[in-house]
């Protein structure tokens, strides 16, 4: 017996009366069919009625009431046949009641701005992307981080062989980004995400010294206004990086190096900002992961809340307002933010952020940075999405490269990959899964192309999954041309705009995959079904109400694979392979020939 339900229309439809559910079964003679759902955290049961068949499937339907508390209504299905119960949850069929974390979940109203699921994100580390006509700008001779350090002005692309690396600048700026928008548009990029741009002493700018102004080395406030206007005029969007957990040690509020006129929290208990920073049991400042350049803020202080979240011109609100009118925020280390020296009352802080941002702009998004599982922040009342390290990037690395982000040996079997990805999708609402930022790497990791030994074939498999799997592809600048990079700071190299070092095959592959994703709605909005897997290959289907795309990814040697398609909710009369693969089908399965380190695409064609 087989059961199927997808958490999108027409199988799950929002109505005024509640959530209308359709369950499909290849077995019509079922003794009982029930939906189990939660109202105020208490289980409730409702029988489903048999309705008109849908192709080869028997259909059962019921409308369950919306849960009056919590952002989502959670549900699963139980059928009884021959005295044996069978359950269906977001993780698939089971013989026992599913863990409630794995129930389907849908909200009465959309949780995520619709545009957020349609994007192709491009992450830029501004100092290393491109120089504008006025760059490089002269900087002060010294910067302040862990300590006072000399500033190094380097030629574009020169080796980074100076210490400390954080005070080495190549002179990339915001005007340089504007001059290269044609490159991004040719890729199909629709949203630019900038790592921090506010005034700081370092090249990474996660040690903010002034949240009210853009770093002069990037061109200042006017440059961000100009870039935002240029992006919006081109139909693109802008997401900024919010560093709210900590400031830089040289921020006037902390003033560790006595560079500012008024005494800061470091210098005096009488400072007006003394209570703004978290302290340990001995009264000493707390630093982010022990880095003494990054003192942690204390959100138990009402003025901190006002400065960053609640105030009419708080940091979160101000940069969403004209003339910059940013379209959202990526929230740095936000899971660590809170009251006191730890993440106390963190969820309340995130809810306050969501409320403030939505009040300022109902279409603005909040994307959290989480290297570990982020599901508790992604239930519809806090973040819209996360940088999907846990649910995409890490399992992909372990499956293709056999290592984790720390370079430790961590190979996984394909069955474990399927289970990991399936559980990661199941624990968040479907519309949130569609908005997750799926990156191959970032400024905080080695570049995957380097980890893979510069193997373009295996990297091509990774790209196929990045563009074919649920979520929004997030390209780290230079990945599209095969930019290499080891651990920080080597992962932040300058782009070679001469093109001499570019990997043209990677560039064309990115453009092709981006075009397919743009043209196929199911790749942006569809549910995901894991159809089958072998030792070294895995097959997914992306499905909406009218179309299907199949993606079969192979990390191993050449193979002939058989992919059953019985789990698809409707029959497909005709398939084509845009990737040029040879295939045959008997209507119940597809037989494919895969080359070594290969990815095959097939999609349905309307009759």
Protein Blocks (a to p, Z undefined) as FASTA:
>chain_A
ZZdddfbdfkbccdfkbccdddddfbfbbfbdcddddeehiacdddddddddehjbccdd
ddddddfehjbdcddddddeehiacdddfkbpcfbdcdfklgccddfbdfbdfklmmpcc
ddddfklmbccfkbccdddfbdcfkbccddddddehiacfbccfklccehiafklmmmmm
mmmmmnopabdcdddfbdcfbfnopacfbfkbccfknnpjmlmmmmmmmmmmnopacddd
ddfkbccfkbmklomnopafbdcfklpmkbmklmmpccdfkopacdeehiaklccddfkb
mklmmmmmmpmkbfklmmmpcfklpabdcdehklmgcehjblghklmmmmmmmmmmmmmo
mkbccddddfbdfklmmnopacfbdcfkklmmmmmmmmmnopafkopacddcfklmmmmm
mmmmmmpcfklmmmpccdfbdfkbccfklmnoopaklmmmmmmmmmmpgcjddddehkln
opacdddfklmcccdfkommpcfklmmmmmmmmmmmmmmmklmmmccddfbdcfkbccdd
dddfkbccdddddfbdcddddddfklpcbdcfbdcdfkopacddehjaccddddehiadd
dddddZZ
